[in-house]
Amino acid sequence: MQVLRQLATTVLSRGRISRGWYSILTGVAMLYVAWVLGSVSATDAAAPLVGLVLAITGIWCLGRGILLEVRRHRGA
């Protein structure tokens, strides 16, 4: 995950990916991790709580990213 974050940060700093898309991709990654944590909830008592927090944060990131992209395209 660290390598992907560094790659995304490098691409973002070069201007190849906008802040909106960075937020959207982060939200999708968080939702994926939340889904994976949901599948191990039978063996780990904390997994559902952590998954719920990640899902809420992922949805927030998605919404923020979509809003940023809509604003960027309306301004162009």
Residue pairs with C-beta under 8 A, 6 or more apart in sequence:
1 29
4 29
8 17
8 22
8 25
11 17
12 18
12 19
12 22
17 25
18 68
18 69
18 72
19 65
19 68
20 64
20 65
20 66
20 67
20 68
20 69
20 72
21 65
21 69
22 65
23 61
23 62
23 64
23 65
23 68
24 61
24 62
24 65
24 66
24 69
25 65
26 58
26 61
26 65
27 57
27 58
27 59
27 60
27 61
27 62
27 63
27 64
27 65
28 58
28 62
29 58
30 54
30 55
30 57
30 58
30 61
31 54
31 55
31 58
31 59
31 62
33 51
33 54
34 51
34 52
34 54
34 55
34 58
35 51
37 44
37 47
37 48
37 50
37 51
37 54
38 47
38 48
38 51
40 47
41 47
41 48
41 51
